[in-house]
């Protein structure tokens, strides 16, 4: 990615005028990646279907959105919106106070290319200022469209359906599926896996995320992994863009760990992972059973970390509020057009756009 000066403002993307967020990011794709692999193995055990199916709570996106959506392209590719919510309800209260309705603190558009041998992932910064479409509210009624609204307010006011509608309006791409995850499920899944090995090229110390790592190789447990994908103050320019770069590096490390551990050869480990993963995710209603998740997994089981190209949606710091970013429209459209045509994202699409300067911190 290209680089853009932050104007000398530390923590650009999270200004000093508002309390620091302790939200988890980079979670949903990580859980989805593991869930896809482990559910494939669990699918062969017929007696397990009822138990695992009972863990899954799905949302019906299609019914809520109706027909006012981009045309579904039948070219063999697949698009999935993956969200991580910052809710502090239930077991998630351990991660801080809830400032109101849950928001989408992680957003990734996962495009699986035709043939299922390559994937492109586009992270959408939560503080991106966008035109949010009119949405049905969680409590009934309608939320009017809003200009210069933060991207993560879509989920806050209208839940998963509004988040999907907002992404579809931005990209012109119909989302085939939706998957969401929370803090607690993420930490439990990493622990069930036995941790994830990463290498840090420099020390990371962030009191807000309770992370203190020396430079070197570490096997992170669930709480440490959550701290890594939440950390902002300890890396790069202390912005959310740098945090996204950490998340992307962690997702690749997680995929490599799943392949290295070989969970499909251990029925006991497989069952623990499958049970945890199906409790951790909230999919759309077309993925609301082990059988359907297993079908998705079969098409993804050959994907390795090197087969996944991850970028951040092209943005620049807002000229009015340096704590926010705005899409670089021409380059963002290059990204979405490539995905609509099932083509690789061109390097020019992210050249000279804002970045968090943390791309080399985690390997």
C-alpha positions as CSV (number, residue, x, y, z in Angstrom):
1,X,0.0,0.0,0.0
2,X,1.0,3.6,-0.4
3,X,1.7,6.0,2.4
4,X,0.2,9.3,3.3
5,X,1.4,11.8,5.9
6,X,-0.8,11.8,9.0
7,X,-0.3,15.5,9.5
8,X,1.7,14.9,12.7
9,X,-1.4,13.9,14.6
10,X,-0.7,10.9,16.8
11,X,-3.4,8.3,16.8
12,X,-5.0,9.7,13.6
13,X,-8.3,7.7,13.3
14,X,-8.9,7.8,17.1
15,X,-8.6,11.3,18.3
16,X,-8.0,12.5,21.9
17,X,-11.5,14.0,22.0
18,X,-13.2,10.7,22.5
19,X,-12.5,7.7,24.8
20,X,-10.3,5.0,23.5
21,X,-12.2,2.1,22.0
22,X,-11.4,-1.4,23.3
23,X,-13.0,-3.1,20.3
24,X,-11.8,-6.3,18.7
25,X,-10.9,-6.2,15.1
26,X,-9.8,-8.8,12.5
27,X,-11.8,-11.4,14.4
28,X,-14.5,-12.5,12.1
29,X,-12.4,-13.6,9.1
30,X,-10.1,-15.5,11.5
31,X,-12.9,-17.5,13.0
32,X,-14.5,-18.0,9.6
33,X,-11.3,-19.4,8.2
34,X,-11.0,-21.9,11.0
35,X,-14.7,-22.7,11.1
36,X,-14.7,-23.6,7.4
37,X,-11.9,-26.1,7.8
38,X,-13.1,-27.7,11.1
39,X,-16.7,-28.0,10.1
40,X,-15.7,-29.9,7.0
41,X,-14.4,-32.6,9.2
42,X,-17.3,-32.5,11.6
43,X,-19.7,-32.9,8.8
44,X,-19.0,-36.6,8.5
45,X,-20.2,-37.3,12.0
46,X,-24.0,-37.6,11.6
47,X,-24.7,-37.8,15.3
48,X,-23.0,-34.4,15.8
49,X,-25.3,-32.5,13.4
50,X,-28.1,-31.8,16.0
51,X,-25.6,-30.7,18.6
52,X,-23.7,-28.4,16.4
53,X,-26.8,-27.1,14.5
54,X,-28.2,-26.1,17.8
55,X,-25.3,-23.9,18.4
56,X,-25.9,-21.8,15.3
57,X,-28.0,-18.6,15.5
58,X,-28.5,-17.2,12.0
59,X,-29.9,-13.9,10.6
60,X,-32.2,-13.7,7.5
61,X,-30.5,-11.0,5.4
62,X,-32.3,-11.8,2.2
63,X,-35.8,-11.4,3.6
64,X,-34.9,-8.1,5.3
65,X,-33.4,-6.5,2.2
66,X,-35.8,-7.8,-0.4
67,X,-35.1,-7.2,-4.1
68,X,-33.5,-3.7,-3.9
69,X,-29.9,-5.1,-4.2
70,X,-27.2,-5.5,-6.8
71,X,-27.7,-8.2,-9.4
72,X,-26.4,-11.6,-8.4
73,X,-23.6,-12.5,-10.7
74,X,-23.4,-16.1,-11.6
75,X,-19.7,-16.4,-12.5
76,X,-18.5,-19.0,-10.0
77,X,-17.2,-16.4,-7.5
78,X,-18.4,-15.8,-4.0
79,X,-18.6,-12.6,-1.8
80,X,-18.9,-12.7,1.9
81,X,-19.2,-9.8,4.3
82,X,-17.4,-10.7,7.6
83,X,-18.1,-8.5,10.6
84,X,-16.8,-8.3,14.2
85,X,-19.1,-6.6,16.6
86,X,-18.0,-4.5,19.6
87,X,-20.9,-5.4,21.8
88,X,-20.0,-5.7,25.6
89,X,-23.1,-7.7,26.4
90,X,-23.0,-11.1,28.1
91,X,-19.6,-12.7,28.5
92,X,-18.1,-9.8,26.5
93,X,-18.5,-7.4,29.5
94,X,-15.0,-8.4,30.5
95,X,-13.7,-6.3,27.6
96,X,-15.0,-2.9,28.7
97,X,-18.2,-0.9,29.2
98,X,-20.8,-0.8,26.5
99,X,-21.3,2.7,25.1
100,X,-24.6,1.9,23.5
101,X,-25.7,-0.3,20.7
102,X,-23.1,-2.7,19.2
103,X,-21.2,-1.5,16.2
104,X,-19.2,-3.3,13.5
105,X,-15.6,-2.8,14.5
106,X,-14.3,-5.2,11.9
107,X,-15.5,-5.3,8.3
108,X,-14.0,-7.4,5.6
109,X,-15.4,-8.2,2.1
110,X,-14.1,-11.6,1.3
111,X,-14.1,-12.4,-2.5
112,X,-13.5,-16.1,-3.3
113,X,-12.5,-16.2,-7.0
114,X,-13.9,-18.7,-9.4
115,X,-12.3,-22.1,-9.0
116,X,-11.8,-21.5,-5.2
117,X,-8.0,-21.3,-5.6
118,X,-7.6,-17.6,-4.8
119,X,-9.2,-15.0,-2.5
120,X,-9.1,-11.2,-2.3
121,X,-10.0,-9.5,1.0
122,X,-10.8,-5.8,1.4
123,X,-10.8,-4.4,4.9
124,X,-13.2,-1.4,5.4
125,X,-12.0,1.0,8.2
126,X,-14.7,1.5,10.8
127,X,-14.2,5.3,10.8
128,X,-14.7,5.7,7.0
129,X,-17.2,8.5,6.3
130,X,-19.8,7.3,3.8
131,X,-23.3,8.0,2.7
132,X,-25.3,5.5,4.7
133,X,-28.5,4.3,2.9
134,X,-32.0,4.3,4.5
135,X,-32.3,1.2,6.7
136,X,-34.9,-0.5,8.8
137,X,-34.1,0.1,12.5
138,X,-33.5,-2.7,15.0
139,X,-36.4,-1.5,17.1
140,X,-38.8,-1.0,14.1
141,X,-39.4,2.0,11.9
142,X,-36.9,3.5,9.5
143,X,-33.5,5.2,9.8
144,X,-33.1,7.9,7.2
145,X,-30.1,8.0,4.9
146,X,-27.1,9.9,6.3
147,X,-24.3,11.9,4.6
148,X,-20.8,11.7,6.2
149,X,-21.8,8.9,8.6
150,X,-19.2,6.6,10.0
151,X,-19.3,3.2,8.3
152,X,-19.8,1.3,11.6
153,X,-23.0,3.2,12.4
154,X,-24.8,1.1,9.8
155,X,-24.6,-1.9,12.0
156,X,-25.4,0.2,15.1
157,X,-28.7,1.5,13.7
158,X,-29.9,-1.3,11.6
159,X,-27.9,-4.5,12.5
160,X,-26.5,-6.9,9.9
161,X,-29.0,-6.1,7.2
162,X,-28.1,-2.4,7.2
163,X,-24.4,-3.3,7.2
164,X,-24.9,-5.5,4.2
165,X,-27.0,-2.8,2.4
166,X,-24.3,-0.2,3.1
167,X,-21.5,-2.4,1.7
168,X,-23.6,-3.3,-1.4
169,X,-24.3,0.4,-2.0
170,X,-20.6,1.2,-1.7
171,X,-19.3,-1.6,-3.9
172,X,-22.1,-2.5,-6.3
173,X,-21.5,-6.1,-5.3
174,X,-24.2,-8.4,-3.9
175,X,-23.0,-10.2,-0.8
176,X,-23.7,-13.9,-1.1
177,X,-23.2,-14.5,2.6
178,X,-22.7,-12.8,6.0
179,X,-20.7,-14.0,9.0
180,X,-20.3,-12.2,12.4
181,X,-18.2,-13.1,15.5
182,X,-17.7,-11.7,19.0
183,X,-14.8,-11.3,21.5
184,X,-15.5,-14.4,23.7
185,X,-15.9,-16.8,20.8
186,X,-12.6,-15.6,19.3
187,X,-10.5,-16.1,22.4
188,X,-12.0,-19.5,23.1
189,X,-11.4,-20.6,19.5
190,X,-7.7,-19.6,19.6
191,X,-7.3,-21.5,22.9
192,X,-9.0,-24.6,21.5
193,X,-6.5,-24.4,18.6
194,X,-3.6,-24.4,21.0
195,X,-2.6,-20.8,20.2
196,X,-1.2,-19.1,17.1
197,X,2.5,-18.6,16.4
198,X,3.6,-15.2,15.2
199,X,6.9,-13.3,15.0
200,X,7.1,-9.6,15.9
201,X,9.8,-7.5,14.4
202,X,9.8,-5.0,17.2
203,X,8.4,-4.8,20.7
204,X,4.6,-4.1,21.1
205,X,3.4,-2.6,24.4
206,X,-0.1,-1.3,24.6
207,X,-1.8,-0.8,28.0
208,X,-5.2,-0.3,26.5
209,X,-5.2,-3.8,24.9
210,X,-3.1,-5.3,27.7
211,X,-0.5,-6.5,25.3
212,X,3.3,-6.6,26.1
213,X,5.4,-8.6,23.5
214,X,9.1,-8.4,23.0
215,X,10.5,-8.7,19.5
216,X,10.7,-12.3,18.5
217,X,8.5,-15.4,18.0
218,X,5.5,-16.0,20.3
219,X,2.6,-18.5,20.5
220,X,-0.3,-16.3,21.4
221,X,-3.2,-17.7,23.5
222,X,-6.7,-16.4,23.0
223,X,-6.4,-13.3,25.2
224,X,-3.1,-12.3,23.7
225,X,-4.4,-12.8,20.2
226,X,-7.4,-10.6,21.0
227,X,-4.9,-8.0,22.4
228,X,-2.9,-8.1,19.2
229,X,-5.8,-7.5,16.9
230,X,-7.1,-4.7,19.2
231,X,-3.8,-2.9,19.7
232,X,-3.4,0.6,18.2
233,X,-1.2,2.6,20.5
234,X,1.8,0.3,20.3
235,X,2.3,0.1,16.5
236,X,2.9,2.3,13.5
237,X,1.2,5.7,13.5
238,X,-1.2,4.6,16.3
239,X,-4.2,4.6,13.9
240,X,-6.9,2.1,13.0
241,X,-5.2,1.7,9.6
242,X,-2.1,0.3,11.4
243,X,-4.4,-2.0,13.4
244,X,-5.9,-3.3,10.3
245,X,-2.5,-4.2,9.0
246,X,-1.9,-6.2,12.2
247,X,-5.2,-8.0,11.8
248,X,-4.4,-9.0,8.2
249,X,-1.0,-10.4,9.3
250,X,-2.7,-12.3,12.1
251,X,-5.3,-13.8,9.9
252,X,-2.6,-15.3,7.6
253,X,-0.8,-16.7,10.6
254,X,-4.0,-18.3,11.9
255,X,-4.6,-20.0,8.6
256,X,-1.1,-21.3,8.5
257,X,-1.5,-22.6,12.1
258,X,-4.7,-24.5,11.2
259,X,-2.9,-26.2,8.4
260,X,0.1,-26.9,10.6
261,X,-1.9,-28.4,13.5
262,X,-3.8,-30.7,11.2
263,X,-7.0,-30.6,13.2
264,X,-8.8,-33.0,10.9
265,X,-6.6,-35.9,12.1
266,X,-7.7,-35.5,15.7
267,X,-11.4,-36.2,16.4
268,X,-11.2,-34.8,19.9
269,X,-9.6,-31.5,18.8
270,X,-11.9,-31.3,15.9
271,X,-15.0,-31.7,18.0
272,X,-13.8,-29.0,20.5
273,X,-13.1,-26.6,17.6
274,X,-16.3,-27.3,15.8
275,X,-18.4,-26.8,19.0
276,X,-16.6,-23.5,19.8
277,X,-16.7,-22.2,16.3
278,X,-20.4,-22.8,15.7
279,X,-21.1,-20.9,19.0
280,X,-18.8,-18.1,18.0
281,X,-20.3,-17.2,14.6
282,X,-23.6,-15.7,13.5
283,X,-24.0,-16.5,9.8
284,X,-26.8,-15.6,7.4
285,X,-29.7,-18.0,7.1
286,X,-28.2,-19.8,4.1
287,X,-25.3,-21.0,6.3
288,X,-27.4,-21.9,9.3
289,X,-26.5,-25.6,9.5
290,X,-23.4,-27.7,9.7
291,X,-24.3,-29.2,6.3
292,X,-24.4,-25.8,4.7
293,X,-21.2,-24.7,6.4
294,X,-19.5,-27.9,5.3
295,X,-20.5,-27.2,1.7
296,X,-18.8,-23.8,1.9
297,X,-15.8,-25.4,3.6
298,X,-15.3,-28.0,0.8
299,X,-14.8,-25.1,-1.7
300,X,-12.3,-23.3,0.6
301,X,-10.2,-26.1,2.0
302,X,-7.5,-25.7,-0.6
303,X,-6.9,-22.0,0.2
304,X,-3.6,-21.3,2.0
305,X,-2.3,-18.0,3.4
306,X,-0.3,-17.3,0.2
307,X,-3.5,-17.6,-1.9
308,X,-5.2,-14.7,-0.1
309,X,-4.5,-11.1,-1.2
310,X,-5.5,-8.7,1.6
311,X,-5.8,-4.9,1.2
312,X,-7.4,-2.0,3.0
313,X,-10.1,-0.1,1.0
314,X,-8.3,2.9,-0.6
315,X,-8.8,5.9,1.8
316,X,-7.2,9.2,2.8
317,X,-7.5,11.2,6.0
318,X,-10.5,13.6,5.9
319,X,-9.6,17.2,5.4
320,X,-12.3,18.4,7.9
321,X,-11.7,15.8,10.7
322,X,-8.3,14.1,10.7
323,X,-9.7,11.4,13.0
324,X,-11.8,10.1,10.1
325,X,-11.0,8.7,6.7
326,X,-12.8,9.0,3.4
327,X,-12.7,6.7,0.3
328,X,-10.4,7.7,-2.6
329,X,-13.3,7.2,-5.0
330,X,-11.5,6.5,-8.2
331,X,-9.2,3.9,-6.6
332,X,-11.9,2.4,-4.5
333,X,-13.9,1.8,-7.7
334,X,-10.9,0.1,-9.2
335,X,-11.1,-2.4,-6.3
336,X,-14.8,-3.0,-6.6
337,X,-14.7,-3.3,-10.4
338,X,-12.0,-5.9,-10.2
339,X,-14.0,-8.0,-7.8
340,X,-17.2,-7.5,-9.8
341,X,-15.3,-8.9,-12.8
342,X,-13.6,-11.6,-10.7
343,X,-10.2,-10.2,-11.4
344,X,-7.2,-9.6,-9.2
345,X,-7.1,-6.2,-7.5
346,X,-4.6,-4.0,-9.4
347,X,-1.6,-2.6,-7.4
348,X,-2.5,0.9,-8.7
349,X,-5.7,0.8,-6.6
350,X,-3.9,1.2,-3.3
351,X,-0.9,3.3,-4.5
352,X,-0.3,6.5,-2.5
353,X,-3.3,6.0,-0.2
354,X,-3.3,6.3,3.6
355,X,-1.7,3.5,5.6
356,X,-0.9,2.8,9.3
357,X,2.8,2.1,8.8
358,X,2.5,-1.2,10.6
359,X,2.7,-3.7,7.7
360,X,6.0,-5.2,8.8
361,X,5.4,-5.4,12.6
362,X,4.0,-9.0,12.5
363,X,5.1,-11.8,10.3
